[in-house]
Amino acid sequence: MFIHQVRNKYDFLEEMDTLNKQKVDMDDPRLIRLIRNYWIENPSDQPYNLKQPHVMDTSIGQAAFVDNRLHFKKGGFFVECGALDGETRSNTLIFERSRDWNGLLIEADPSNYALVKKKNRKAFTINACLSIYPYPVKLQFKKSFNVGKIVQDQNAKGRNIVNVQCFPFYSIMKALNVTHVDFFSLDVEGNELEVLRTIPFDKIHIDMMTVEIAHVPGGETPVKTFVENKGVKIYLIYVFLQDFEDLLGYFTCITPNGYSTADHAVSIETVSLKIKIIDFEFKPFSHCHEGIDETCTKLTDILSEKSSKLKKLLNN
């Protein structure tokens, strides 16, 4: 999937500044044209340049959970906001490589975005932030690798403070002619709810999303209440604690074809900084293929043991 882009020689940045000042509607044709032609970059046609190409699921288990809940769907469309370097803890790379999905990677930090481009991901990319308003705006952003974020004091100064162009989620989707998103991963270090409030859920359908709530004022409740009232299911609102990363990492069994075949799922919520199980279901792997039966059996035994320990820990 590629988009046709028309780039003229006029100063598009000056026009963008004008639209920012005018606070134009998120579906303004001028805004959509600029995003489509000048900000979005098409998927790479070069071979992957991954640091760990043998690691199929880089998400520490989250992607396998989503894969399971979406019934191992092929040919879907994802959006990952907070793409980091395009590989480290990516929640979408496995869908691109193993499920033939297309998608969009959004990364506000220009240094991180340069790293994303070097990975040669087969997805659209954009160096921008998601607006916390229903219109485009340029905001100050503090660069800090995996914890970079929009700064509260928009007059802040410092070596790691940069100006970043922000677009409403819907504006970017409209520029791509996308009205259906299978999986939306949102991690913007505290402004998640503001971003979600800009989305016209009557115009774009999202099947499933994961949202980080570690830095959201009010935590889990306002995010979950808002999204579920819009008819969207959040199966996992997450904060990955180090104590549970090894457990979550066992959620994927890789077949010889490189497919994730998680056949079990733990639906979890985070409440403050504790994880509680709200729906626990464990099944032995049933999709193990020839040549990895021993591995699958081992993973099944490990997960069974760890899940028992986790239950005891959480019940204390």
C-alpha positions in Angstrom: 0.0 0.0 0.0 1.5 3.3 -1.1 0.0 6.8 -1.6 0.6 9.1 -4.5 2.2 12.3 -3.4 2.4 15.6 -5.2 5.1 17.9 -4.0 5.4 21.4 -5.4 8.2 23.9 -4.7 6.2 26.4 -2.7 6.9 26.9 1.1 4.5 24.3 2.6 5.9 25.0 6.1 4.6 28.6 5.8 1.2 27.3 4.8 1.2 24.9 7.7 2.0 27.7 10.1 -1.0 29.6 8.8 -3.3 26.6 9.3 -1.9 26.2 12.8 -2.8 29.8 13.6 -6.2 29.5 12.1 -6.9 26.3 14.2 -8.6 24.8 11.1 -11.0 21.8 11.4 -9.4 18.4 11.5 -10.9 17.5 8.1 -9.9 20.8 6.3 -8.9 19.8 2.8 -5.8 22.1 2.9 -4.6 20.3 6.1 -5.3 16.8 4.6 -3.4 17.7 1.5 -0.3 18.9 3.4 -0.2 15.9 5.6 -0.6 13.5 2.7 2.0 15.2 0.4 4.6 16.5 2.9 4.5 14.7 6.2 3.6 11.1 5.6 6.3 8.9 4.2 5.6 5.7 2.2 6.6 2.2 3.4 10.2 1.3 2.6 10.9 -1.0 -0.3 14.3 -1.9 1.1 15.1 -5.1 3.1 14.6 -4.8 6.8 17.6 -3.5 8.8 16.7 -4.8 12.2 19.1 -5.1 15.2 17.6 -8.5 16.2 15.9 -9.9 13.1 15.5 -13.3 14.7 13.1 -11.8 17.4 9.6 -12.0 15.9 7.7 -10.4 18.8 9.6 -7.4 20.2 6.6 -6.3 22.3 7.4 -8.3 25.4 4.1 -10.2 24.9 1.6 -7.5 24.2 1.4 -8.2 20.4 0.7 -11.9 21.0 -2.2 -10.9 23.3 -3.6 -8.7 20.6 -3.0 -11.3 17.9 -5.0 -13.8 19.9 -7.9 -11.5 20.5 -8.0 -10.6 16.8 -8.0 -14.3 15.9 -4.7 -14.1 14.1 -6.1 -11.9 11.4 -4.1 -11.3 8.3 -4.0 -8.2 6.2 -5.0 -5.7 8.9 -4.1 -2.1 9.5 -2.3 -0.9 12.7 -1.4 2.5 14.1 1.4 2.8 16.6 1.9 6.2 18.2 5.1 6.2 20.2 7.0 4.1 17.7 10.4 4.8 19.4 13.0 3.3 17.0 10.6 1.1 15.1 11.9 -2.1 16.7 12.6 -1.8 20.5 9.4 -3.0 22.2 7.4 -2.4 19.0 3.8 -3.6 19.4 3.3 -3.8 15.7 6.4 -5.2 14.0 5.2 -8.8 14.3 1.9 -8.0 12.5 3.9 -6.4 9.7 6.3 -9.3 9.3 4.1 -12.3 10.1 0.5 -11.3 9.4 1.0 -9.1 6.2 -0.4 -6.0 7.9 0.1 -2.5 6.7 0.0 0.4 9.1 1.4 3.7 10.4 4.2 4.5 12.8 4.0 7.9 14.5 7.0 9.2 16.3 7.4 12.8 17.5 11.0 12.8 18.5 13.1 13.7 15.4 16.1 11.7 16.7 13.9 8.6 17.3 12.3 9.1 13.9 15.6 8.9 12.2 16.2 5.5 13.8 12.7 4.4 12.7 13.6 5.2 9.1 16.8 3.2 9.3 14.8 0.0 10.1 13.1 0.0 6.7 9.7 -0.8 8.1 7.0 -1.8 5.6 4.6 0.8 7.0 3.8 4.4 6.6 5.7 6.7 8.9 5.3 10.3 10.1 7.5 12.5 12.2 4.8 14.3 14.2 2.9 14.1 17.4 -0.8 13.4 17.8 -2.6 16.7 18.7 -4.3 17.0 22.0 -6.7 19.4 20.3 -9.2 18.9 17.4 -7.0 21.1 15.2 -3.3 21.1 14.2 -0.8 22.8 16.4 2.9 23.1 16.9 4.0 22.2 20.5 7.2 21.9 22.4 8.4 18.4 23.0 11.1 17.1 25.4 13.3 14.5 23.8 14.2 11.7 26.0 14.2 8.5 23.9 11.5 6.2 25.3 10.0 8.8 27.7 9.9 11.9 25.5 6.7 13.9 25.8 4.9 17.2 25.2 6.0 19.6 27.9 3.5 21.4 30.1 5.3 24.7 30.0 5.2 25.7 26.4 7.8 28.4 27.1 10.3 25.9 28.4 13.9 26.1 27.1 16.7 23.5 27.0 18.9 21.5 24.8 16.4 18.6 24.5 13.4 20.8 23.9 12.2 20.9 20.2 9.2 22.2 18.4 7.1 19.4 16.9 4.1 19.6 14.5 1.0 17.9 15.9 -1.9 16.6 13.9 -5.3 15.2 15.0 -5.5 11.5 14.7 -8.4 11.7 12.3 -6.6 14.2 10.0 -3.8 11.7 9.5 -6.2 8.8 8.9 -8.1 10.9 6.4 -4.8 11.7 4.6 -4.3 8.0 4.2 -7.9 7.3 3.3 -8.1 4.9 6.2 -11.5 4.5 8.0 -10.9 1.2 9.8 -8.0 0.5 12.2 -7.7 -3.0 13.5 -5.2 -2.2 16.3 -4.2 1.2 17.7 -1.3 1.3 20.2 -1.1 4.6 22.0 1.8 5.6 24.3 2.5 9.3 24.6 3.6 9.6 28.2 0.6 11.2 29.8 -1.6 12.8 27.1 -3.4 9.7 26.0 -6.9 10.7 27.1 -6.6 14.1 25.4 -5.6 12.4 22.2 -8.5 10.0 22.4 -11.0 12.8 23.0 -10.1 14.3 19.6 -11.1 11.1 17.7 -14.5 11.1 16.0 -15.4 7.5 16.6 -18.4 7.9 14.3 -16.1 8.4 11.4 -13.4 5.9 12.0 -13.7 2.4 13.4 -11.1 1.0 15.8 -11.4 -2.7 16.7 -8.9 -2.8 19.5 -6.5 -0.5 21.3 -3.9 -0.6 24.0 -3.2 2.5 25.9 -0.5 3.3 28.5 -2.0 4.8 31.6 1.1 5.2 33.8 1.2 9.0 33.4 -2.5 9.7 32.7 -4.1 11.9 35.4 -6.7 9.8 37.1 -5.2 6.6 35.8 -7.2 3.8 34.4 -10.8 4.8 35.1 -11.3 7.9 32.9 -9.6 6.3 29.9 -11.5 3.1 30.1 -14.8 4.8 30.7 -14.4 7.3 27.8 -13.3 4.7 25.2 -15.9 2.0 26.2 -18.6 4.6 26.0 -17.6 5.1 22.4 -18.1 1.4 21.7 -14.4 0.5 21.5 -13.0 -2.4 23.5 -9.8 -2.1 25.5 -8.7 -5.5 26.4 -5.5 -4.4 27.8 -4.6 -1.1 29.5 -1.0 -1.6 30.5 2.0 -0.7 32.5 4.7 -3.3 32.1 6.3 -3.9 35.4 9.8 -5.5 35.4 8.5 -8.3 37.7 6.0 -9.4 35.0 8.0 -8.9 31.8 9.4 -12.4 31.8 5.9 -13.8 32.2 4.5 -11.6 29.4 7.4 -12.7 27.2 6.1 -16.3 27.1 2.9 -15.3 25.4 4.3 -16.2 21.9 5.2 -19.5 20.4 7.0 -19.0 17.0 6.3 -21.5 14.2 8.8 -22.3 11.5 7.0 -19.8 9.3 7.6 -17.1 11.9 4.0 -16.7 13.0 2.8 -15.9 16.5 0.6 -18.7 17.7 -0.4 -17.7 21.2 -3.3 -20.0 22.2 -3.9 -18.6 25.6 -4.6 -15.2 26.9 -4.6 -13.3 30.1 -6.8 -10.2 30.2 -5.2 -7.7 32.6 -5.7 -4.3 33.8 -3.4 -2.0 35.7 -4.7 -0.3 38.8 -2.2 2.2 40.1 1.0 0.1 39.9 -0.5 -3.3 40.6 -1.7 -5.8 38.1 -4.8 -7.7 38.6 -6.3 -10.6 36.6 -9.8 -9.9 35.5 -10.2 -12.9 33.1 -7.7 -15.7 33.3 -7.7 -18.4 30.7 -4.8 -20.9 30.2 -4.7 -23.5 27.5 -1.8 -25.7 26.3 -0.4 -24.7 22.9 -2.4 -26.3 20.1 -0.7 -24.7 17.2 2.8 -26.1 17.7 4.3 -27.2 14.4 6.7 -30.0 13.6 10.2 -29.3 14.8 9.3 -27.2 17.8 7.0 -29.5 19.8 9.7 -29.7 22.5 9.9 -25.9 22.7 6.2 -25.5 22.9 5.9 -28.0 25.6 8.6 -26.3 27.6 6.8 -22.9 27.1 3.5 -24.4 28.2 5.1 -25.8 31.4 6.9 -22.5 32.2 3.7 -20.4 31.6 1.6 -22.8 33.7 4.1 -22.5 36.6 4.4 -18.7 36.3 0.7 -18.2 36.1 0.2 -20.1 39.3 2.9 -18.0 41.0 1.3 -14.9 39.6 -2.2 -15.8 40.9 -0.8 -16.4 44.4 1.1 -13.1 44.4 -1.9 -11.1 43.3 -4.2 -12.8 45.8 -1.9 -11.7 48.7 
